[in-house]
């Protein structure tokens, strides 16, 4: 896999997570119009650091799932770093300000002049990479990998296959029949997923 293909995967994986997060924000907007909004909002939201961490872990899972064994471990890790950097950049863009302010109003995600991650961005990346195979971090990574398998197979809805059943068994938040973009929202609203940040 050449550098251009890898960069394309990093960028496209970012767009996927952004699209899924946008769907979640739209859902929040719709929820604000219902009776008992405060009750509904409590069910469907989390603290912003947790929501951000969930997005980063799922993004890492998407990148790892799409690169698979086609690249060396060091390249996969670098691609995860690149993807998180792109995600933070996208959120820091002034066009994304209303979007960011709605779900991550207090997070500082801008990189410094030397290109170093912000404190929040660095912590999220470190936690995600160190929890790839354990605890609820692994469930989020599995959700990202489940999204990646849907992208690779060019399908929208999760089919009833052994691959999908295995990913669900490993902790993916997606379910058979769900649109793969629902993975982010389902992870955010899943209160059984505990993050130790």
Residue pairs with C-beta under 8 A, 6 or more apart in sequence:
1 67
1 70
1 71
6 67
6 71
6 75
6 79
7 82
9 63
9 66
9 67
9 79
10 63
10 79
10 82
10 83
10 86
11 86
12 151
13 59
13 62
13 63
13 66
13 83
13 148
14 59
14 83
14 86
14 87
14 90
16 62
16 147
16 151
16 181
17 55
17 58
17 59
17 62
17 87
17 184
18 87
18 90
19 181
20 58
20 147
20 181
20 182
20 183
20 184
20 185
21 55
21 103
21 184
22 99
23 181
23 182
23 184
23 185
24 103
24 184
24 185
24 188
25 99
25 102
25 103
27 44
27 185
28 41
28 44
28 45
28 102
28 103
31 37
31 40
31 41
31 44
32 41
34 40
43 189
44 188
44 189
45 51
45 188
46 54
46 188
48 103
48 104
48 105
48 106
48 107
49 107
49 120
49 124
49 197
50 195
50 197
51 103
51 104
51 188
52 104
52 107
52 109
52 120
52 124
53 124
53 127
53 128
53 195
53 197
54 140
54 184
54 187
54 188
54 193
54 195
55 87
55 184
56 84
56 87
56 124
56 125
56 127
56 128
57 127
57 128
57 131
57 137
57 140
57 141
57 143
57 144
58 140
58 141
58 143
58 144
58 147
58 183
58 184
58 187
59 80
59 83
59 84
59 87
59 144
60 80
60 83
60 84
60 125
60 128
60 129
60 132
60 141
60 144
61 140
61 141
61 142
61 143
61 144
61 145
61 146
61 147
61 148
62 83
62 144
62 145
62 147
62 148
62 151
63 76
63 79
63 80
63 83
63 144
63 148
64 76
64 80
64 132
64 141
64 144
64 145
64 148
65 144
65 145
65 146
65 147
65 148
65 149
65 152
66 148
66 151
66 152
67 75
67 76
67 79
71 79
77 129
80 125
80 128
80 129
81 125
84 117
84 121
84 124
84 125
84 128
85 111
85 117
85 121
88 109
88 110
88 111
88 117
88 118
88 121
89 111
90 96
91 99
91 100
91 104
91 109
92 100
92 109
92 110
100 107
100 109
107 118
107 120
108 118
108 119
108 120
109 118
109 120
109 121
110 118
111 117
111 118
111 121
112 118
116 122
117 125
123 197
127 137
127 195
127 197
128 137
128 140
128 141
130 137
131 137
131 138
131 141
132 138
132 141
133 141
135 194
136 171
136 193
136 194
136 195
137 195
138 170
138 171
139 170
139 171
139 172
139 173
139 187
139 193
140 171
140 173
140 187
140 193
142 167
142 170
142 171
142 172
143 171
143 172
143 173
143 174
143 183
143 184
143 186
143 187
144 183
145 167
145 172
146 158
146 164
146 167
146 168
146 172
146 174
146 180
146 183
147 174
147 180
147 181
147 183
149 163
149 164
149 167
150 156
150 158
150 180
151 180
155 180
156 179
156 180
157 177
157 178
157 179
157 180
158 164
158 174
158 175
158 176
158 177
158 178
158 179
158 180
159 176
160 176
160 177
164 174
164 176
165 176
167 174
168 174
168 175
168 176
172 183
173 183
173 186
173 187
173 190
173 193
174 180
174 182
174 183
174 186
175 186
178 186
187 193
